[in-house]
Amino acid sequence: MAKDQQGLTLAGAPESAAAFDLAIADYYGLTGDPVGILKRALARDPGFALGCVAIAALYMIGGFRGDHPEVVKALGAAEPTIRRASERERRHLAAASAWAEGKASQAILGWETILVDHPTDALALRLGQDGYYFLGRSLAIRDCAARVLPAWDRGNPLTSFILGLYAFGLEETGDLKRAEDFGREALAGNPRDAWATHALAHVMETANRQDDGVAFLKSTREHWSPAHFMAGHNGWHLALFLIEQGRFDEVLADYDRFSAPKLAADATLDRVDAAALLWRLELASVDVGNRWAPVADKWMAHVDDHVLAFNDLHCAFAAARSPDPGDVKRFSRSLDVYERVGSGDNRRVTAEVGRRLIDGALAFADGDYAQAVEAILPVRHEAVRIGGSHAQRDIVNLTLIAAAERSGQWRLARALLAERAGVRPTARTLAALERAQGRAGAH
C-alpha cells in the first residue's frame, strides 16, 4: 500500500498518495482544485478508495446536499474498493456517509475517533474542524486541534495550518492573547495561510481593534487574496472594521471590486458574505442600490438545498431583498416542505431555532419590526446552534437591535445596546446607546 505525507497507509498506487497530499495541501490552503486533483488520480487508479471518500466530503463541506449526484457517485465508487483499504479509510467512508444522511454529529464523532488513533490524519482533522464550525461548537473547534497538536512536528509543511486552526478555536472561546500568538506563529511559517489570517482578523474584531484590523488586512491582502472563498471572507472581515468606523463608501467600493465579481464562482461562503454585508450596511442605514439582485439570483438557485440553517438565514436575507417578490414565497414554501419531510440534525435545528430567526428576518424586511422582535428575541441565545462564528452570528443581534429601535421599543433597545456596549464599546455602539437612553427616557 502507498502512504501519504504523514506516513498513513492508503489503498492505491504511490502516485495516488502524491495526488492525495497535493489535494490536502490545497484543502488546507484553500487554493488550487483538490477535487479535480483527486478525480484525475481516480481516473488512473480506481482502487484509490480514500480519494472517492474525500471527493464526497469536500463536495458536502462546500455546500452540496448528501443526495447531490456528485456526492452519490463518489460514495458509490468507494464501496467496491473500500474492502481492500485500511480500517482508518473504512471509518472515513462511514463518517462521510453519515454526513450525507444529515447525521452531522455522528460524522464528526467518526472523524474524531480516527484522530484518537491517528492524530496526524489531516483529512479527518480538517473535516472535523469544518463540521464543528458548521454546528457552532466553539469549544470543540478549539479542543479538536489541541488534542492532535502535540503529534504534529513543527517541520511538517501542514503544521502551520494546524496552528491556524487552533488559533481560531482559541479566539472563538475568548482566549484572545493565545489566539493571536498561535495565529502569528502560523503566519510566520506560512504568510499565505488565509485561515490563520482569518483567525487574527477575528481576534481584532472581538477585541474592538478596528484600526489594527484595517491595517493588518490591507497590508496582507496580497497573501490572502489567492485563497478562493477565504479571500472574500477576509475581505468581509475588513468590511466589518470599516463599517464600525463609518467608512461606508470604502465598503461599497470594495464590495463592487472584490465581492460582487466572486459571486460568479457560486461558492457558498461568497454568497453568505455578500448577503451578510449588504444586510449589515442596510442596518446601518446605507443605501446599497441595486446590489441585491445578483445576490438573490445566486441564492435562489440553491433555495431547496437546506444544508445548514445558517445558510438558509442568509438565503432569507437575499430573498427578502430580491427584486422578484415571488422569491420570498418560493423560499418559505421550500422551508415548509423541509420542516415537514426533512430529516437529520439540521432539520431539527431549523425547526427549533433557524425558522424563528428566518421568520424574524423576513418580518424585518417587510417592515413589521415588532414581529421581528417577537420572533428573534426568544431564540437569540440559541442562535449558536445554526453554526458559523460569533462574528457571523452577530447579525442576529444587530437585526434585533434595529427591530427594537424601528418598532419604538426603546427600553428594549436600550437594554440590548447596554449589553452590547459591555463587550463592544465602540463609538458607534455608545452613540446608539446614548440615543436609545434618550428615547427610552422620553417615553
HELIX and SHEET records of a PDB file:
HELIX    1   1 PRO A   14  GLY A   29  1                                  16    
HELIX    2   2 PRO A   34  ARG A   44  1                                  11    
HELIX    3   3 ALA A   49  ILE A   61  1                                  13    
HELIX    4   4 PRO A   69  ILE A   82  1                                  14    
HELIX    5   5 GLU A   87  ALA A  100  1                                  14    
HELIX    6   6 ALA A  104  ASP A  117  1                                  14    
HELIX    7   7 ALA A  122  LEU A  135  1                                  14    
HELIX    8   8 SER A  138  VAL A  148  1                                  11    
HELIX    9   9 LEU A  149  ALA A  151  5                                   3    
HELIX   10  10 THR A  159  GLU A  172  1                                  14    
HELIX   11  11 LEU A  176  GLY A  189  1                                  14    
HELIX   12  12 ALA A  194  THR A  206  1                                  13    
HELIX   13  13 GLN A  210  SER A  219  1                                  10    
HELIX   14  14 ARG A  221  TRP A  224  1                                   4    
HELIX   15  15 HIS A  228  GLU A  244  1                                  17    
HELIX   16  16 PHE A  248  ASP A  254  1                                   7    
HELIX   17  17 TYR A  255  SER A  259  3                                   5    
HELIX   18  18 ALA A  260  LYS A  262  1                                   3    
HELIX   19  19 LEU A  263  ALA A  265  5                                   3    
HELIX   20  20 THR A  268  LEU A  283  1                                  16    
HELIX   21  21 TRP A  292  MET A  300  1                                   9    
HELIX   22  22 ALA A  309  ALA A  320  1                                  12    
HELIX   23  23 GLY A  326  VAL A  341  1                                  16    
HELIX   24  24 ASP A  345  VAL A  349  1                                   5    
HELIX   25  25 THR A  350  GLY A  354  3                                   5    
HELIX   26  26 ARG A  355  ALA A  365  1                                  11    
HELIX   27  27 TYR A  369  ILE A  376  1                                   8    
HELIX   28  28 LEU A  377  ILE A  386  5                                  10    
HELIX   29  29 HIS A  390  ARG A  406  1                                  17    
HELIX   30  30 TRP A  410  VAL A  423  1                                  14    
HELIX   31  31 ALA A  427  ALA A  442  1                                  16    
SHEET    1   A 2 ALA A   2  LYS A   3  0                                        
SHEET    2   A 2 THR A   9  LEU A  10 -1                                        
END                                                                             
